[in-house]
């Protein structure tokens, strides 16, 4: 018999969100299996497995003996079976991220869908998994095509327009296609098999991080601080603190009867608001002036209405200021600022 709240599995444990979910689960009394992707290198005319530094996971409070780590890869869904065995819940956060489209979209989408469905099949066959929480993305809701930039808000009934993404190819379009089609596939799998599958749709995730690399979404949120104004491609973005997003995942695991999709975004904020907040709080940084920021052109993301999640009883804890404060302090500690 598993002590505490039982054993769950988190795929993609070395990622920004996956690692924070693990941290939260251990704090909350769960035992955790997590999967990481092996990192083979070419040596002496063959691939050998490179030893990855995962001390940021193994050193988490409560990790010993409650955290178990397994190697698995979405290209081989059966590699997840061992990690899922004996778990009652699974958080599927692992996903290929190829924002610059270095691989053909069709290949990335197929790998993402096949990997997710393979994991769900392993969950179904395990006979122990009661619920799967799939991490989707605002990219599966907000990229709505011709109306983009004109629609102020979207709820869970909206889906990103895959044909629009494939035809016009805006930044990150391949990722948006993969996440949209994969979320539809996992929900359909749940309907057809009876396995409880719910999806959480996070926005830009910002805040502290325990992984060693600077998370892409944190970097994008801090472009004004990092002196990369020219890389900003949006004039308004939906955001959430990583701890709120992690807690929302666990909330959906513990909820007595969750259904379908849930947006998870407490804030929609303009680039001007971000500039004002950062200028006031961090005068030591060379934040562009409001006049300079107003010249930025880009997508005006719609608000992700999260009423379904809050009506179910979830409470967002973090303010916009706390989100940026935690991200900046963490970047300073890790040498990124």
C-alpha positions in Angstrom: 0.0 0.0 0.0 1.4 3.4 -1.1 1.9 5.8 1.8 0.5 9.3 1.7 -1.9 10.2 -1.1 -0.7 7.5 -3.5 1.5 7.3 -6.5 1.1 9.4 -9.7 3.2 9.8 -12.8 4.5 13.0 -14.4 5.8 12.8 -17.9 8.4 15.3 -18.9 9.8 15.7 -15.4 12.9 17.8 -16.4 10.7 20.6 -18.0 9.8 23.9 -16.5 6.2 22.9 -15.7 6.7 19.2 -15.1 9.5 19.7 -12.5 7.3 22.3 -10.7 4.3 19.9 -10.6 6.7 17.2 -9.1 7.8 19.7 -6.5 4.2 20.5 -5.6 3.1 16.8 -5.6 5.9 15.9 -3.2 4.9 18.8 -0.9 1.3 17.6 -1.0 2.2 14.1 0.1 2.1 12.2 -3.2 4.7 9.6 -4.3 5.8 10.4 -7.9 7.1 8.5 -10.9 8.5 10.8 -13.6 9.9 10.2 -17.0 12.9 11.9 -18.5 14.2 11.6 -22.1 17.6 9.9 -22.4 20.3 12.1 -23.9 22.4 9.9 -26.3 25.6 11.2 -27.7 27.7 9.8 -30.6 30.9 8.3 -29.3 33.3 5.7 -30.7 31.0 5.1 -33.7 28.0 4.4 -31.7 25.3 6.2 -29.6 25.9 6.0 -25.8 23.7 7.4 -23.1 25.0 10.6 -21.6 24.5 11.0 -17.9 22.1 13.8 -17.3 22.3 16.0 -14.2 18.9 15.6 -12.6 20.0 16.7 -9.1 17.5 19.5 -9.2 14.8 16.8 -9.0 16.5 14.3 -6.7 17.3 17.1 -4.2 13.7 18.2 -3.9 12.3 18.0 -0.4 10.7 14.6 0.0 12.2 13.2 -3.2 13.9 10.4 -1.3 12.3 7.9 -1.2 9.1 9.1 -2.9 10.4 10.1 -6.3 11.3 7.5 -8.9 12.8 8.4 -12.3 12.4 6.5 -15.5 13.8 7.0 -19.1 11.1 7.3 -21.7 10.6 8.9 -25.1 7.5 10.0 -27.0 8.9 8.3 -30.1 8.5 5.0 -28.3 5.3 5.2 -26.3 5.7 1.8 -24.8 8.7 3.1 -23.0 6.3 4.8 -20.6 4.6 1.6 -19.4 7.0 0.9 -16.5 6.6 4.5 -15.2 2.8 4.3 -15.3 2.5 0.9 -13.7 1.0 1.1 -10.2 -0.1 4.8 -10.5 -3.6 6.0 -10.0 -3.1 9.3 -11.8 -1.0 10.6 -14.7 0.0 14.1 -15.7 1.1 14.2 -19.3 3.2 17.3 -19.7 5.9 16.0 -22.1 5.6 17.5 -25.6 8.0 18.2 -28.5 8.6 22.0 -28.7 9.9 23.2 -32.1 8.9 26.8 -32.4 11.3 27.5 -35.2 10.0 24.5 -37.2 13.3 22.7 -37.7 11.4 19.5 -38.5 8.4 19.0 -40.8 5.1 19.8 -39.0 3.6 16.5 -40.0 6.4 14.6 -38.3 6.2 16.7 -35.0 2.3 16.4 -35.0 2.4 12.6 -35.6 5.0 12.1 -32.8 3.0 14.2 -30.4 -0.3 12.5 -31.1 1.2 9.0 -31.2 3.1 9.6 -28.0 0.0 10.9 -26.2 -2.2 8.1 -27.4 0.4 5.5 -26.6 0.6 6.9 -23.0 -3.2 6.8 -22.7 -3.3 3.2 -23.9 -0.7 2.3 -21.2 -2.9 4.1 -18.7 -6.0 2.2 -19.9 -4.2 -1.1 -19.9 -2.7 -0.5 -16.4 -6.1 -1.0 -14.7 -4.8 1.2 -11.9 -4.9 4.7 -13.6 -8.2 6.4 -12.7 -7.5 9.8 -14.4 -5.2 11.5 -16.8 -4.6 15.3 -16.8 -3.2 16.4 -20.2 -1.3 19.6 -20.4 -2.5 21.4 -23.5 -1.6 25.0 -24.4 -3.2 28.4 -25.1 -1.9 27.7 -28.7 -4.8 25.2 -29.0 -7.4 27.8 -28.2 -6.2 31.3 -29.2 -4.9 30.9 -32.8 -8.3 31.4 -34.3 -7.5 32.7 -37.8 -8.9 35.7 -39.6 -10.4 37.2 -36.5 -7.2 36.9 -34.5 -6.4 40.2 -32.8 -10.1 41.2 -33.0 -11.6 38.6 -30.6 -11.3 39.9 -27.1 -11.8 36.6 -25.2 -12.2 32.8 -25.8 -13.5 30.0 -23.6 -13.0 26.3 -23.9 -15.5 25.9 -26.7 -13.0 27.5 -29.1 -10.3 25.6 -30.9 -7.3 27.0 -32.8 -7.8 27.0 -36.6 -5.3 24.4 -37.9 -5.8 25.3 -41.5 -5.1 28.9 -40.8 -1.9 27.9 -39.0 -0.7 25.6 -41.8 -1.5 28.2 -44.5 -0.1 31.4 -43.0 2.6 29.9 -40.8 2.8 32.5 -38.0 5.5 32.1 -35.4 5.2 28.8 -33.5 2.5 27.6 -35.9 3.8 24.0 -35.9 3.5 23.8 -32.2 0.0 25.2 -32.3 -1.1 22.5 -34.8 0.4 19.7 -32.8 -1.1 20.8 -29.5 -4.6 21.4 -31.0 -4.8 18.0 -32.8 -3.3 16.2 -29.8 -5.7 17.6 -27.3 -8.6 16.6 -29.6 -7.2 13.1 -29.9 -6.7 12.6 -26.1 -10.3 13.8 -25.4 -11.6 11.5 -28.0 -9.7 8.6 -26.6 -11.3 9.2 -23.2 -14.8 9.3 -24.7 -14.2 6.1 -26.6 -12.6 4.1 -23.8 -14.2 5.5 -20.7 -10.8 6.5 -19.3 -11.1 9.8 -17.4 -9.2 12.4 -19.4 -9.2 16.1 -18.7 -7.1 18.8 -20.3 -5.7 22.0 -18.8 -4.9 24.9 -21.1 -2.2 27.1 -19.7 -1.1 30.5 -21.2 2.4 31.8 -21.0 3.7 30.3 -17.8 6.0 32.6 -15.8 7.5 32.7 -12.3 10.3 30.8 -10.5 11.8 27.7 -11.9 13.9 24.8 -10.6 15.1 23.4 -13.9 18.6 24.6 -14.9 17.7 26.1 -18.3 15.9 29.4 -18.7 12.3 28.4 -19.7 11.2 29.8 -23.1 8.0 31.3 -21.7 9.9 33.1 -18.9 12.4 34.5 -21.4 9.5 35.7 -23.6 7.9 37.4 -20.7 11.1 39.1 -19.8 12.2 40.4 -23.2 11.9 44.0 -22.1 14.2 43.3 -19.1 16.7 41.3 -21.3 17.0 44.1 -23.8 15.4 42.1 -26.6 12.5 44.4 -27.4 12.8 43.6 -31.1 12.0 39.9 -30.5 8.5 40.7 -29.0 5.8 39.4 -31.3 2.7 40.1 -29.2 1.1 43.3 -27.9 -1.0 41.5 -25.4 -0.5 38.1 -23.7 -2.2 35.8 -21.4 -0.1 34.7 -18.4 -0.1 32.6 -15.3 2.3 31.9 -12.4 3.9 28.4 -12.7 2.7 27.5 -9.2 -0.9 28.3 -10.0 -0.7 26.2 -13.1 0.9 23.3 -11.2 -1.8 23.6 -8.5 -4.5 23.6 -11.2 -3.2 20.3 -12.5 -3.4 18.7 -9.1 -6.8 20.3 -8.5 -8.1 18.5 -11.6 -6.6 15.2 -10.5 -8.4 15.6 -7.1 -11.7 17.0 -8.3 -14.6 14.5 -7.9 -16.0 15.0 -11.4 -14.0 17.2 -13.9 -15.2 17.4 -17.5 -13.3 18.1 -20.7 -11.2 21.2 -21.1 -10.2 24.0 -18.7 -8.5 27.3 -19.4 -6.0 28.3 -16.7 -5.2 32.0 -17.1 -5.9 34.7 -14.5 -4.3 37.6 -16.5 -4.4 39.2 -19.9 -1.8 42.0 -20.0 -0.6 44.4 -22.6 3.0 45.1 -23.3 2.5 48.6 -22.1 1.3 47.4 -18.7 4.3 45.1 -18.5 6.6 48.1 -19.3 5.0 50.3 -16.6 5.1 47.5 -14.0 8.8 46.7 -14.7 9.9 50.4 -14.9 8.4 51.2 -11.6 9.6 48.1 -9.8 13.1 47.7 -11.4 14.6 51.1 -12.3 18.0 49.4 -12.6 17.0 47.8 -15.8 16.9 49.8 -19.1 13.2 49.2 -19.8 11.9 50.8 -23.0 9.7 53.9 -22.6 6.0 53.7 -23.1 6.4 55.6 -26.4 8.9 53.0 -27.6 6.7 50.1 -26.5 3.7 51.6 -28.3 5.6 51.1 -31.6 5.8 47.4 -31.1 3.7 45.5 -33.6 2.4 42.0 -33.1 -0.5 39.7 -32.2 -3.0 40.9 -29.7 -3.8 37.6 -27.9 -7.4 37.0 -26.7 -8.1 36.5 -23.1 -8.5 32.9 -22.0 -11.7 32.9 -20.0 -11.1 30.7 -16.9 -14.5 30.8 -15.4 -15.1 27.1 -15.8 -12.0 26.4 -13.6 -12.8 28.9 -11.0 -16.5 27.9 -10.9 -15.2 24.4 -10.1 -13.6 25.8 -7.0 -10.0 26.6 -8.1 -8.5 29.8 -6.7 -5.6 31.6 -8.4 -3.1 32.8 -5.7 -0.5 35.0 -7.5 -0.7 38.6 -8.6 0.9 39.8 -11.9 3.5 41.7 -9.8 4.4 38.5 -7.9 4.7 36.5 -11.1 7.3 38.9 -12.5 9.0 39.4 -9.2 9.5 35.6 -8.8 10.8 35.2 -12.4 13.3 38.0 -12.1 14.6 37.0 -8.7 15.0 33.4 -9.9 16.8 34.6 -13.1 19.2 36.6 -10.9 19.9 33.6 -8.7 20.7 31.4 -11.6 22.8 33.9 -13.5 20.4 34.8 -16.3 20.2 38.4 -15.3 
